[in-house]
Amino acid sequence: MEAGLVWAAGALGRLWHRAYYRCACIGWRLALACGARSRMEGAENLPRGGPYILVCNHISHFDPPTLAALLWRKHAWVVALDMYAHPAAAWFFRGIESIPVDRRGADRGAVKAILKRLRRGEPVGLFPEAGIRSGATSVLGGVPFDETVGGLAQVAGAPVVPAVILGTDKLYCRTAWGRKTDVFVRVGEPIAPGDDRRETTRRAEVAIRALANDLKREHGLSDADMPMTAQERWRLEAEARLRRRGQTR
């Protein structure tokens, strides 16, 4: 009887977390529709079942909810520990069953949690750049990932799925909302884990850069469409506002 109650409680908990995740995704999809034209490409490359490690570049705070909303399948997102500082944020991240990671050093607890989710058959979402990056400081600018990516894939026996996101950094600007900013997400082919964790990680890096270059070429994107910091976006917005004011005088 007691074992049955424990099982029922666990099942209800899993159902609640899944429903909460779905509601969060729907809410962000609705919000995103007000300010962006979302383009999801390469969804057919996502494994339909079983675990995998989704690795993506990181250009804004809007990346995780955008990916979650467009990918739809529930992922265990790895989130920086400092994002849990506010009680409301901590409640939200616990609700979607994210995995906190301390970026100040090697976090063995986070590694164990990631491997546990993968072994349960869940996909895990990672931003291996350890923070928001753009230009020469980013993977798109040639900065390598930590080989932990390949190590996790090797230990769990799970493929690495590369993805690139472009355009969400524009959402830092007020003028972007309502003007239908283009947001692109493209998913590449899964990379089978190999014996060399560094080589597996390197292949993911190369794939992400190739995905970004393909998007730029196929959609005619300019350098202004490539990732920038929030401060750079705000500066461009302020300059455009000043030019408009000068033209109306």
PyRosetta script that sets phi, psi and omega in degrees:
from pyrosetta import init, pose_from_sequence

init()
pose = pose_from_sequence("MEAGLVWAAGALGRLWHRAYYRCACIGWRLALACGARSRMEGAENLPRGGPYILVCNHISHFDPPTLAALLWRKHAWVVALDMYAHPAAAWFFRGIESIPVDRRGADRGAVKAILKRLRRGEPVGLFPEAGIRSGATSVLGGVPFDETVGGLAQVAGAPVVPAVILGTDKLYCRTAWGRKTDVFVRVGEPIAPGDDRRETTRRAEVAIRALANDLKREHGLSDADMPMTAQERWRLEAEARLRRRGQTR")
pose.set_psi(1, -47.8)
pose.set_omega(1, -179.5)
pose.set_phi(2, -63.7)
pose.set_psi(2, -41.2)
pose.set_omega(2, 178.6)
pose.set_phi(3, -62.6)
pose.set_psi(3, -37.8)
pose.set_omega(3, 178.2)
pose.set_phi(4, -65.4)
pose.set_psi(4, -37.9)
pose.set_omega(4, 178.5)
pose.set_phi(5, -67.4)
pose.set_psi(5, -39.8)
pose.set_omega(5, 177.9)
pose.set_phi(6, -63.1)
pose.set_psi(6, -44.3)
pose.set_omega(6, 178.8)
pose.set_phi(7, -61.8)
pose.set_psi(7, -43.0)
pose.set_omega(7, -179.5)
pose.set_phi(8, -64.6)
pose.set_psi(8, -40.5)
pose.set_omega(8, 179.1)
pose.set_phi(9, -64.0)
pose.set_psi(9, -41.1)
pose.set_omega(9, 178.3)
pose.set_phi(10, -64.8)
pose.set_psi(10, -41.6)
pose.set_omega(10, 179.6)
pose.set_phi(11, -64.1)
pose.set_psi(11, -42.2)
pose.set_omega(11, 178.5)
pose.set_phi(12, -65.3)
pose.set_psi(12, -37.1)
pose.set_omega(12, 178.5)
pose.set_phi(13, -64.2)
pose.set_psi(13, -44.4)
pose.set_omega(13, 178.7)
pose.set_phi(14, -63.0)
pose.set_psi(14, -39.7)
pose.set_omega(14, 179.1)
pose.set_phi(15, -64.6)
pose.set_psi(15, -41.1)
pose.set_omega(15, -179.8)
pose.set_phi(16, -64.6)
pose.set_psi(16, -45.6)
pose.set_omega(16, -179.9)
pose.set_phi(17, -62.2)
pose.set_psi(17, -40.4)
pose.set_omega(17, 179.7)
pose.set_phi(18, -65.4)
pose.set_psi(18, -42.8)
pose.set_omega(18, 178.8)
pose.set_phi(19, -65.1)
pose.set_psi(19, -40.4)
pose.set_omega(19, 178.8)
pose.set_phi(20, -62.3)
pose.set_psi(20, -44.0)
pose.set_omega(20, 179.1)
pose.set_phi(21, -60.9)
pose.set_psi(21, -45.5)
pose.set_omega(21, -179.9)
pose.set_phi(22, -62.3)
pose.set_psi(22, -43.0)
pose.set_omega(22, 179.6)
pose.set_phi(23, -63.2)
pose.set_psi(23, -40.2)
pose.set_omega(23, 178.5)
pose.set_phi(24, -62.9)
pose.set_psi(24, -41.5)
pose.set_omega(24, 179.3)
pose.set_phi(25, -64.7)
pose.set_psi(25, -43.5)
pose.set_omega(25, 179.5)
pose.set_phi(26, -63.6)
pose.set_psi(26, -42.5)
pose.set_omega(26, 179.0)
pose.set_phi(27, -60.6)
pose.set_psi(27, -42.4)
pose.set_omega(27, 179.9)
pose.set_phi(28, -72.6)
pose.set_psi(28, -33.6)
pose.set_omega(28, 176.1)
pose.set_phi(29, -59.9)
pose.set_psi(29, -42.5)
pose.set_omega(29, 179.2)
pose.set_phi(30, -65.2)
pose.set_psi(30, -42.8)
pose.set_omega(30, 179.6)
pose.set_phi(31, -66.1)
pose.set_psi(31, -42.1)
pose.set_omega(31, -178.6)
pose.set_phi(32, -64.9)
pose.set_psi(32, -34.0)
pose.set_omega(32, 179.6)
pose.set_phi(33, -62.6)
pose.set_psi(33, -22.5)
pose.set_omega(33, 179.0)
pose.set_phi(34, -76.5)
pose.set_psi(34, -20.7)
pose.set_omega(34, -175.0)
pose.set_phi(35, -131.0)
pose.set_psi(35, 1.0)
pose.set_omega(35, -175.0)
pose.set_phi(36, -150.9)
pose.set_psi(36, 154.4)
pose.set_omega(36, 167.8)
pose.set_phi(37, -101.9)
pose.set_psi(37, 104.5)
pose.set_omega(37, -175.9)
pose.set_phi(38, -85.0)
pose.set_psi(38, 128.9)
pose.set_omega(38, 179.9)
pose.set_phi(39, -120.7)
pose.set_psi(39, 111.5)
pose.set_omega(39, 178.7)
pose.set_phi(40, -102.4)
pose.set_psi(40, 119.4)
pose.set_omega(40, -177.6)
pose.set_phi(41, -126.7)
pose.set_psi(41, 143.8)
pose.set_omega(41, 178.0)
pose.set_phi(42, 83.2)
pose.set_psi(42, 16.9)
pose.set_omega(42, -179.2)
pose.set_phi(43, -60.0)
pose.set_psi(43, -25.0)
pose.set_omega(43, -179.4)
pose.set_phi(44, -67.6)
pose.set_psi(44, -14.8)
pose.set_omega(44, 178.7)
pose.set_phi(45, -80.7)
pose.set_psi(45, -12.8)
pose.set_omega(45, -180.0)
pose.set_phi(46, -74.1)
pose.set_psi(46, 129.4)
pose.set_omega(46, 174.8)
pose.set_phi(47, -57.4)
pose.set_psi(47, 136.9)
pose.set_omega(47, -176.6)
pose.set_phi(48, -75.5)
pose.set_psi(48, -22.4)
pose.set_omega(48, 179.4)
pose.set_phi(49, -151.8)
pose.set_psi(49, 166.0)
pose.set_omega(49, 178.2)
pose.set_phi(50, 83.1)
pose.set_psi(50, 173.5)
pose.set_omega(50, -176.0)
pose.set_phi(51, -82.4)
pose.set_psi(51, 153.7)
pose.set_omega(51, 169.4)
pose.set_phi(52, -160.8)
pose.set_psi(52, 165.4)
pose.set_omega(52, 179.6)
pose.set_phi(53, -113.4)
pose.set_psi(53, 109.1)
pose.set_omega(53, 177.4)
pose.set_phi(54, -84.7)
pose.set_psi(54, 122.6)
pose.set_omega(54, 178.3)
pose.set_phi(55, -118.4)
pose.set_psi(55, 134.1)
pose.set_omega(55, -173.8)
pose.set_phi(56, -142.9)
pose.set_psi(56, 154.0)
pose.set_omega(56, 171.3)
pose.set_phi(57, -68.5)
pose.set_psi(57, 164.1)
pose.set_omega(57, -174.8)
pose.set_phi(58, -132.1)
pose.set_psi(58, 110.7)
pose.set_omega(58, -174.7)
pose.set_phi(59, -118.7)
pose.set_psi(59, -10.5)
pose.set_omega(59, 179.2)
pose.set_phi(60, -164.6)
pose.set_psi(60, 168.3)
pose.set_omega(60, 176.3)
pose.set_phi(61, -69.3)
pose.set_psi(61, -12.5)
pose.set_omega(61, -178.9)
pose.set_phi(62, -84.7)
pose.set_psi(62, -7.9)
pose.set_omega(62, -175.8)
pose.set_phi(63, -62.4)
pose.set_psi(63, -53.2)
pose.set_omega(63, -176.5)
pose.set_phi(64, -58.6)
pose.set_psi(64, -48.6)
pose.set_omega(64, 179.9)
pose.set_phi(65, -66.2)
pose.set_psi(65, -32.6)
pose.set_omega(65, 179.4)
pose.set_phi(66, -66.8)
pose.set_psi(66, -46.2)
pose.set_omega(66, 177.7)
pose.set_phi(67, -62.6)
pose.set_psi(67, -44.4)
pose.set_omega(67, -179.1)
pose.set_phi(68, -60.0)
pose.set_psi(68, -43.2)
pose.set_omega(68, -177.2)
pose.set_phi(69, -68.4)
pose.set_psi(69, -37.4)
pose.set_omega(69, -176.6)
pose.set_phi(70, -83.2)
pose.set_psi(70, -31.5)
pose.set_omega(70, -179.8)
pose.set_phi(71, -78.3)
pose.set_psi(71, -30.2)
pose.set_omega(71, 174.2)
pose.set_phi(72, 71.3)
pose.set_psi(72, -50.8)
pose.set_omega(72, 179.3)
pose.set_phi(73, -59.6)
pose.set_psi(73, 138.1)
pose.set_omega(73, -177.8)
pose.set_phi(74, -64.9)
pose.set_psi(74, 124.6)
pose.set_omega(74, 177.4)
pose.set_phi(75, -113.9)
pose.set_psi(75, 151.4)
pose.set_omega(75, 171.0)
pose.set_phi(76, -90.1)
pose.set_psi(76, 102.0)
pose.set_omega(76, -175.5)
pose.set_phi(77, -84.7)
pose.set_psi(77, 133.8)
pose.set_omega(77, 177.8)
pose.set_phi(78, -88.9)
pose.set_psi(78, 119.1)
pose.set_omega(78, -171.8)
pose.set_phi(79, -120.6)
pose.set_psi(79, 137.7)
pose.set_omega(79, 178.9)
pose.set_phi(80, -58.3)
pose.set_psi(80, 137.9)
pose.set_omega(80, -176.1)
pose.set_phi(81, -57.8)
pose.set_psi(81, -35.3)
pose.set_omega(81, -178.1)
pose.set_phi(82, -65.3)
pose.set_psi(82, -18.6)
pose.set_omega(82, 177.2)
pose.set_phi(83, -71.4)
pose.set_psi(83, -14.1)
pose.set_omega(83, 179.5)
pose.set_phi(84, -90.0)
pose.set_psi(84, 4.0)
pose.set_omega(84, -172.7)
pose.set_phi(85, -61.2)
pose.set_psi(85, -43.1)
pose.set_omega(85, -179.8)
pose.set_phi(86, -82.3)
pose.set_psi(86, 135.6)
pose.set_omega(86, -178.2)
pose.set_phi(87, -55.3)
pose.set_psi(87, -39.7)
pose.set_omega(87, -179.7)
pose.set_phi(88, -65.5)
pose.set_psi(88, -41.0)
pose.set_omega(88, 178.6)
pose.set_phi(89, -66.2)
pose.set_psi(89, -41.6)
pose.set_omega(89, 179.0)
pose.set_phi(90, -61.6)
pose.set_psi(90, -40.8)
pose.set_omega(90, 178.5)
pose.set_phi(91, -62.5)
pose.set_psi(91, -41.6)
pose.set_omega(91, 179.9)
pose.set_phi(92, -64.6)
pose.set_psi(92, -48.2)
pose.set_omega(92, -176.9)
pose.set_phi(93, -66.1)
pose.set_psi(93, -34.0)
pose.set_omega(93, 174.5)
pose.set_phi(94, -67.6)
pose.set_psi(94, -34.0)
pose.set_omega(94, 179.8)
pose.set_phi(95, -64.0)
pose.set_psi(95, -37.3)
pose.set_omega(95, 179.6)
pose.set_phi(96, -91.0)
pose.set_psi(96, 3.7)
pose.set_omega(96, 178.0)
pose.set_phi(97, 60.2)
pose.set_psi(97, 44.7)
pose.set_omega(97, 175.7)
pose.set_phi(98, -76.0)
pose.set_psi(98, 167.9)
pose.set_omega(98, -178.0)
pose.set_phi(99, -112.8)
pose.set_psi(99, 114.9)
pose.set_omega(99, 179.1)
pose.set_phi(100, -75.2)
pose.set_psi(100, 142.2)
pose.set_omega(100, 178.1)
pose.set_phi(101, -135.6)
pose.set_psi(101, 134.2)
pose.set_omega(101, 176.9)
pose.set_phi(102, -87.8)
pose.set_psi(102, 112.8)
pose.set_omega(102, -174.3)
pose.set_phi(103, -82.7)
pose.set_psi(103, 0.4)
pose.set_omega(103, -178.6)
pose.set_phi(104, -76.0)
pose.set_psi(104, -13.4)
pose.set_omega(104, 179.2)
pose.set_phi(105, -174.7)
pose.set_psi(105, -170.8)
pose.set_omega(105, 179.4)
pose.set_phi(106, -66.0)
pose.set_psi(106, 119.6)
pose.set_omega(106, -178.4)
pose.set_phi(107, -105.4)
pose.set_psi(107, 94.9)
pose.set_omega(107, -177.1)
pose.set_phi(108, -66.7)
pose.set_psi(108, -32.7)
pose.set_omega(108, 178.5)
pose.set_phi(109, -62.4)
pose.set_psi(109, -41.2)
pose.set_omega(109, 178.7)
pose.set_phi(110, -66.2)
pose.set_psi(110, -40.6)
pose.set_omega(110, 178.9)
pose.set_phi(111, -61.0)
pose.set_psi(111, -44.3)
pose.set_omega(111, 179.0)
pose.set_phi(112, -62.6)
pose.set_psi(112, -40.3)
pose.set_omega(112, -179.7)
pose.set_phi(113, -66.4)
pose.set_psi(113, -39.6)
pose.set_omega(113, 178.5)
pose.set_phi(114, -63.4)
pose.set_psi(114, -47.1)
pose.set_omega(114, -179.5)
pose.set_phi(115, -63.6)
pose.set_psi(115, -35.6)
pose.set_omega(115, 178.3)
pose.set_phi(116, -63.4)
pose.set_psi(116, -43.6)
pose.set_omega(116, 179.4)
pose.set_phi(117, -65.2)
pose.set_psi(117, -42.7)
pose.set_omega(117, -179.9)
pose.set_phi(118, -62.7)
pose.set_psi(118, -40.6)
pose.set_omega(118, -180.0)
pose.set_phi(119, -69.8)
pose.set_psi(119, -21.0)
pose.set_omega(119, 174.6)
pose.set_phi(120, -82.5)
pose.set_psi(120, -1.4)
pose.set_omega(120, 178.4)
pose.set_phi(121, 90.8)
pose.set_psi(121, 13.4)
pose.set_omega(121, -178.2)
pose.set_phi(122, -94.5)
pose.set_psi(122, 145.7)
pose.set_omega(122, 171.3)
pose.set_phi(123, -79.0)
pose.set_psi(123, 145.6)
pose.set_omega(123, -179.4)
pose.set_phi(124, -118.1)
pose.set_psi(124, 136.5)
pose.set_omega(124, 178.4)
pose.set_phi(125, -105.2)
pose.set_psi(125, 124.9)
pose.set_omega(125, -177.3)
pose.set_phi(126, -124.2)
pose.set_psi(126, 144.2)
pose.set_omega(126, 169.0)
pose.set_phi(127, -117.2)
pose.set_psi(127, 89.0)
pose.set_omega(127, -169.9)
pose.set_phi(128, -68.9)
pose.set_psi(128, -5.3)
pose.set_omega(128, -179.5)
pose.set_phi(129, -75.9)
pose.set_psi(129, -4.4)
pose.set_omega(129, 177.1)
pose.set_phi(130, 58.9)
pose.set_psi(130, 42.6)
pose.set_omega(130, 178.4)
pose.set_phi(131, 139.2)
pose.set_psi(131, 172.8)
pose.set_omega(131, 179.1)
pose.set_phi(132, -74.2)
pose.set_psi(132, 129.9)
pose.set_omega(132, -176.2)
pose.set_phi(133, -136.6)
pose.set_psi(133, 151.8)
pose.set_omega(133, 174.5)
pose.set_phi(134, -152.5)
pose.set_psi(134, 163.7)
pose.set_omega(134, 177.3)
pose.set_phi(135, 60.2)
pose.set_psi(135, -138.3)
pose.set_omega(135, -175.0)
pose.set_phi(136, -69.8)
pose.set_psi(136, -12.1)
pose.set_omega(136, -179.4)
pose.set_phi(137, -92.5)
pose.set_psi(137, 1.8)
pose.set_omega(137, -172.9)
pose.set_phi(138, -110.0)
pose.set_psi(138, 169.4)
pose.set_omega(138, 175.9)
pose.set_phi(139, -63.8)
pose.set_psi(139, -33.4)
pose.set_omega(139, 177.7)
pose.set_phi(140, -67.4)
pose.set_psi(140, -23.4)
pose.set_omega(140, 177.8)
pose.set_phi(141, -91.8)
pose.set_psi(141, 2.3)
pose.set_omega(141, 175.6)
pose.set_phi(142, 108.4)
pose.set_psi(142, -1.1)
pose.set_omega(142, 179.7)
pose.set_phi(143, -74.7)
pose.set_psi(143, 129.4)
pose.set_omega(143, -177.1)
pose.set_phi(144, -76.8)
pose.set_psi(144, 155.3)
pose.set_omega(144, 172.1)
pose.set_phi(145, -77.9)
pose.set_psi(145, 160.7)
pose.set_omega(145, 168.7)
pose.set_phi(146, -70.1)
pose.set_psi(146, 141.1)
pose.set_omega(146, -175.7)
pose.set_phi(147, -70.4)
pose.set_psi(147, 1.7)
pose.set_omega(147, 174.1)
pose.set_phi(148, -55.7)
pose.set_psi(148, -32.8)
pose.set_omega(148, 179.4)
pose.set_phi(149, -55.9)
pose.set_psi(149, -52.0)
pose.set_omega(149, 179.6)
pose.set_phi(150, -67.6)
pose.set_psi(150, -32.7)
pose.set_omega(150, 179.2)
pose.set_phi(151, -65.3)
pose.set_psi(151, -43.3)
pose.set_omega(151, 178.2)
pose.set_phi(152, -62.6)
pose.set_psi(152, -43.5)
pose.set_omega(152, 179.6)
pose.set_phi(153, -62.7)
pose.set_psi(153, -40.5)
pose.set_omega(153, -178.4)
pose.set_phi(154, -65.9)
pose.set_psi(154, -46.0)
pose.set_omega(154, -177.5)
pose.set_phi(155, -68.5)
pose.set_psi(155, -42.0)
pose.set_omega(155, -176.9)
pose.set_phi(156, -83.1)
pose.set_psi(156, -16.4)
pose.set_omega(156, -175.9)
pose.set_phi(157, 67.4)
pose.set_psi(157, 31.5)
pose.set_omega(157, -177.2)
pose.set_phi(158, -111.1)
pose.set_psi(158, 143.5)
pose.set_omega(158, 178.9)
pose.set_phi(159, -72.2)
pose.set_psi(159, 155.9)
pose.set_omega(159, 174.0)
pose.set_phi(160, -99.8)
pose.set_psi(160, 127.6)
pose.set_omega(160, 179.4)
pose.set_phi(161, -109.8)
pose.set_psi(161, 110.9)
pose.set_omega(161, 179.9)
pose.set_phi(162, -78.9)
pose.set_psi(162, 145.7)
pose.set_omega(162, 177.4)
pose.set_phi(163, -147.3)
pose.set_psi(163, 153.4)
pose.set_omega(163, 176.3)
pose.set_phi(164, -129.7)
pose.set_psi(164, 145.3)
pose.set_omega(164, 177.6)
pose.set_phi(165, -128.0)
pose.set_psi(165, 135.3)
pose.set_omega(165, 179.3)
pose.set_phi(166, -135.2)
pose.set_psi(166, 143.3)
pose.set_omega(166, 172.9)
pose.set_phi(167, 104.0)
pose.set_psi(167, -20.6)
pose.set_omega(167, -176.8)
pose.set_phi(168, -69.9)
pose.set_psi(168, -22.7)
pose.set_omega(168, 177.5)
pose.set_phi(169, -65.5)
pose.set_psi(169, -23.7)
pose.set_omega(169, 177.7)
pose.set_phi(170, -68.8)
pose.set_psi(170, -21.6)
pose.set_omega(170, -178.0)
pose.set_phi(171, -72.2)
pose.set_psi(171, -6.6)
pose.set_omega(171, 173.0)
pose.set_phi(172, -68.4)
pose.set_psi(172, -21.6)
pose.set_omega(172, -177.5)
pose.set_phi(173, -90.5)
pose.set_psi(173, 136.8)
pose.set_omega(173, 179.9)
pose.set_phi(174, -63.0)
pose.set_psi(174, -34.6)
pose.set_omega(174, -177.1)
pose.set_phi(175, -69.4)
pose.set_psi(175, -16.2)
pose.set_omega(175, -179.9)
pose.set_phi(176, -72.0)
pose.set_psi(176, -30.9)
pose.set_omega(176, -177.4)
pose.set_phi(177, -76.3)
pose.set_psi(177, 125.5)
pose.set_omega(177, -177.8)
pose.set_phi(178, 94.8)
pose.set_psi(178, -12.1)
pose.set_omega(178, -179.9)
pose.set_phi(179, -103.9)
pose.set_psi(179, 7.5)
pose.set_omega(179, 175.8)
pose.set_phi(180, 59.0)
pose.set_psi(180, 62.6)
pose.set_omega(180, 174.1)
pose.set_phi(181, -65.3)
pose.set_psi(181, 140.7)
pose.set_omega(181, 178.5)
pose.set_phi(182, -82.1)
pose.set_psi(182, 126.2)
pose.set_omega(182, 175.3)
pose.set_phi(183, -119.8)
pose.set_psi(183, 125.2)
pose.set_omega(183, -177.0)
pose.set_phi(184, -113.6)
pose.set_psi(184, 136.3)
pose.set_omega(184, 169.3)
pose.set_phi(185, -129.8)
pose.set_psi(185, 125.2)
pose.set_omega(185, 176.7)
pose.set_phi(186, -128.9)
pose.set_psi(186, 131.8)
pose.set_omega(186, -178.5)
pose.set_phi(187, -106.5)
pose.set_psi(187, 134.8)
pose.set_omega(187, 179.1)
pose.set_phi(188, -95.8)
pose.set_psi(188, -179.1)
pose.set_omega(188, -179.2)
pose.set_phi(189, -73.9)
pose.set_psi(189, 144.0)
pose.set_omega(189, 179.3)
pose.set_phi(190, -59.7)
pose.set_psi(190, 145.7)
pose.set_omega(190, 178.2)
pose.set_phi(191, -111.1)
pose.set_psi(191, 117.5)
pose.set_omega(191, -179.2)
pose.set_phi(192, -68.1)
pose.set_psi(192, 139.0)
pose.set_omega(192, 179.3)
pose.set_phi(193, -66.5)
pose.set_psi(193, 136.7)
pose.set_omega(193, 179.1)
pose.set_phi(194, -111.4)
pose.set_psi(194, -175.3)
pose.set_omega(194, -179.9)
pose.set_phi(195, -76.1)
pose.set_psi(195, -23.3)
pose.set_omega(195, -178.9)
pose.set_phi(196, -103.3)
pose.set_psi(196, 106.4)
pose.set_omega(196, -176.6)
pose.set_phi(197, -63.7)
pose.set_psi(197, -33.7)
pose.set_omega(197, 179.4)
pose.set_phi(198, -66.0)
pose.set_psi(198, -40.1)
pose.set_omega(198, -179.2)
pose.set_phi(199, -68.2)
pose.set_psi(199, -40.5)
pose.set_omega(199, 177.1)
pose.set_phi(200, -61.2)
pose.set_psi(200, -42.7)
pose.set_omega(200, 178.8)
pose.set_phi(201, -64.8)
pose.set_psi(201, -42.5)
pose.set_omega(201, -179.4)
pose.set_phi(202, -62.5)
pose.set_psi(202, -39.9)
pose.set_omega(202, 179.1)
pose.set_phi(203, -63.2)
pose.set_psi(203, -36.0)
pose.set_omega(203, 177.2)
pose.set_phi(204, -66.2)
pose.set_psi(204, -41.7)
pose.set_omega(204, 178.3)
pose.set_phi(205, -60.5)
pose.set_psi(205, -49.1)
pose.set_omega(205, -178.7)
pose.set_phi(206, -61.0)
pose.set_psi(206, -41.1)
pose.set_omega(206, -179.4)
pose.set_phi(207, -64.0)
pose.set_psi(207, -41.4)
pose.set_omega(207, -179.3)
pose.set_phi(208, -65.2)
pose.set_psi(208, -41.4)
pose.set_omega(208, 178.1)
pose.set_phi(209, -65.2)
pose.set_psi(209, -39.6)
pose.set_omega(209, 178.6)
pose.set_phi(210, -65.0)
pose.set_psi(210, -40.3)
pose.set_omega(210, 178.3)
pose.set_phi(211, -61.6)
pose.set_psi(211, -42.8)
pose.set_omega(211, 179.5)
pose.set_phi(212, -64.8)
pose.set_psi(212, -42.7)
pose.set_omega(212, 179.1)
pose.set_phi(213, -64.7)
pose.set_psi(213, -38.1)
pose.set_omega(213, 178.0)
pose.set_phi(214, -64.6)
pose.set_psi(214, -42.7)
pose.set_omega(214, 178.1)
pose.set_phi(215, -61.8)
pose.set_psi(215, -44.0)
pose.set_omega(215, -178.7)
pose.set_phi(216, -61.8)
pose.set_psi(216, -43.0)
pose.set_omega(216, -178.3)
pose.set_phi(217, -72.9)
pose.set_psi(217, -47.1)
pose.set_omega(217, -173.8)
pose.set_phi(218, -70.8)
pose.set_psi(218, -30.9)
pose.set_omega(218, -177.8)
pose.set_phi(219, -105.4)
pose.set_psi(219, 8.2)
pose.set_omega(219, 176.8)
pose.set_phi(220, 61.6)
pose.set_psi(220, 39.1)
pose.set_omega(220, -179.0)
pose.set_phi(221, -77.7)
pose.set_psi(221, 145.6)
pose.set_omega(221, 179.0)
pose.set_phi(222, -99.7)
pose.set_psi(222, 177.9)
pose.set_omega(222, 178.0)
pose.set_phi(223, -63.0)
pose.set_psi(223, -28.6)
pose.set_omega(223, 179.4)
pose.set_phi(224, -69.3)
pose.set_psi(224, -17.4)
pose.set_omega(224, 178.1)
pose.set_phi(225, -89.2)
pose.set_psi(225, -10.6)
pose.set_omega(225, 179.8)
pose.set_phi(226, -77.7)
pose.set_psi(226, 158.3)
pose.set_omega(226, -174.9)
pose.set_phi(227, -55.6)
pose.set_psi(227, 137.0)
pose.set_omega(227, 174.3)
pose.set_phi(228, -133.5)
pose.set_psi(228, 162.3)
pose.set_omega(228, 175.6)
pose.set_phi(229, -72.1)
pose.set_psi(229, 162.5)
pose.set_omega(229, 177.2)
pose.set_phi(230, -59.6)
pose.set_psi(230, -39.0)
pose.set_omega(230, -179.8)
pose.set_phi(231, -62.7)
pose.set_psi(231, -39.8)
pose.set_omega(231, 178.2)
pose.set_phi(232, -66.0)
pose.set_psi(232, -40.6)
pose.set_omega(232, 178.3)
pose.set_phi(233, -63.7)
pose.set_psi(233, -42.4)
pose.set_omega(233, 179.5)
pose.set_phi(234, -65.7)
pose.set_psi(234, -36.6)
pose.set_omega(234, 178.6)
pose.set_phi(235, -65.0)
pose.set_psi(235, -45.1)
pose.set_omega(235, 178.5)
pose.set_phi(236, -62.2)
pose.set_psi(236, -39.0)
pose.set_omega(236, 178.7)
pose.set_phi(237, -64.4)
pose.set_psi(237, -42.2)
pose.set_omega(237, 179.3)
pose.set_phi(238, -65.5)
pose.set_psi(238, -40.5)
pose.set_omega(238, 178.5)
pose.set_phi(239, -63.9)
pose.set_psi(239, -41.8)
pose.set_omega(239, 179.0)
pose.set_phi(240, -64.6)
pose.set_psi(240, -37.8)
pose.set_omega(240, 179.4)
pose.set_phi(241, -65.4)
pose.set_psi(241, -41.0)
pose.set_omega(241, 179.6)
pose.set_phi(242, -66.2)
pose.set_psi(242, -37.9)
pose.set_omega(242, 178.7)
pose.set_phi(243, -65.2)
pose.set_psi(243, -40.9)
pose.set_omega(243, 179.3)
pose.set_phi(244, -64.6)
pose.set_psi(244, -39.1)
pose.set_omega(244, 178.6)
pose.set_phi(245, -65.2)
pose.set_psi(245, -38.2)
pose.set_omega(245, 178.9)
pose.set_phi(246, -66.3)
pose.set_psi(246, -34.4)
pose.set_omega(246, -178.6)
pose.set_phi(247, -73.4)
pose.set_psi(247, -25.5)
pose.set_omega(247, -177.3)
pose.set_phi(248, -89.4)
pose.set_psi(248, -7.7)
pose.set_omega(248, 178.7)
pose.set_phi(249, -81.1)
pose.dump_pdb("model.pdb")
